[in-house]
Amino acid sequence: MTAAAVHPDVIRDLAPLYAAGEASPATAALVEAALAGDPALAREVDGLRRAVRLAATLGPPADLEARALGEVRRAVRRRSWALALAIFFTALPLSFVFEHGQVTYFMLRDATPVAVVALAVGLAGWVWYARLGRRVG
């Protein structure tokens, strides 16, 4: 089948592949032969080719996926630190040691102001963890 015998609608159907540079050599040759014989169709395909080039330049950056993955990793790392901080400072006033056969609390009974500060920092850690959870999830 020669290009002259191909209906212009067939060429229009093949034009997106041709304009994107994804057509096989035989298809590209067929489209080029048809365009050489039909200037109006050649202008249509040329406009499509310009639109494809423009879309390629306006598309997302090539490193978009890598940057998004990096952001998620940083967010998960921040959330892990917030959880660790919250657990540590919440449990700190409840810590105890055995001395001379007795349980001695690390802070709760013996150092109340320090225990209150530790619990406040723990609460701040839980709030931070919850806020980060809403953004990541």
N, C-alpha and C positions, 0 to 999 in steps of 0.2 A: 504494500500500500504506500503510495507516495504522499508527500505532504499536501499536494494540491487536492487530493481526494479526501483529506481529513476535514471533517466538519469543524467550523470555528468553536463550537461548544466543547468539542473534545479537547481542543487546544486550551480553552479556558479552564477546563477541569485539570489539565496537566500543568497549567501556569504556576500554581502555588509551589509545586515541587521544583519546577524549573527555576523560579525566582529565588527559592531558598537554597539552590545549589544541591538539591538532594535527588534530582532525577538521574536515571542511568544515562550513559553516553548515547545510547540509541534513542531514548526518549528526548534528550536534549537536542539531538540532531533533528529529530522530527519536528519539535517545537520551533527550532531556529529556521528550518526550511519553510514552515508555515508562516512564520513572522516575516520572513523576507518577501513573501508574496502578498501580505496583507498589512499595509501601513497602519490602519486603524487598530487592528488587533495588536500590532507591535507596540503602539502607544499605550494600550491597556496593560500589557505585560510589563512594559517599562515602568509604568506607575506602580504596579504591584511590586516590582523589584525594589523601587525606592522606598515603598512602605515597609518592606521586609527589612531593608537596611536600617531604616529609622527605628523600627521596633527592636532591632538588635541593640541599638545604642541606648534606647530608653528602658530596656529591660532591667531586671534586678542585677546588682553587681555579682561578679563571679564568685566572690568570697562570702556571699550572704549566708550560706549554710554554715560555713566555718565560724563566722562571727556569732550567729545565733547559738551554735553549740557552745562556744566560749562563754556567752552570757549565761546560758543555763548552768554551765559548770560553776561559774562564779556565784550564781544565786544559790545553788545547792551547797556550795562550800560555806557561804555566809549563814545559811540556815543551819548547817551542822554546828558551826561555832556558836550560834545563838542557843541551840539546844544544849550543847555542852555547858555553856555558861549558866544557863537556867538550872540545869540539874545540879551542877556543882554548888552554886551559891544557895540553892534551896535546901540541899542536903547538908551543907556545912554546919549550920546551927544544931543539927540533929546528930552530929558525929559524937562519938564517945570513945573512951579508953578504959581499960581495966587497970586500976591502981590499988595495990594492997587488998585484992579481993573485992573491990567495990567498983561500981560503974561510975565514972566521972564524965559528965557531959563536957564536950569541948567548949561550947559557948553558951548554950541556951540558959543554963542556970548560973554559970560562973561569970559570964561576960555578956550580960543582956544587951548593952548598947551595940556591941559588935555583932551580936546575933540579929538584931533589928536591921542593921546596915546590910548584913549578908542577905537577909530575906528580901530587903528592898531591891538589892542588885539582882537577886534571883527573880523577883517579880518583873523587873525591867527586862531581864533575859527572856522570860515567858512571853511578854508583850511583843518584844522584838521578833521572837520565833513565830508568833501567831501572825504578825503583820507580813513577814516574809513568806509565810505559807499561803496567804491570800494572793500574793503577787505571782508566785511560782505556779501554784496549782490552778 
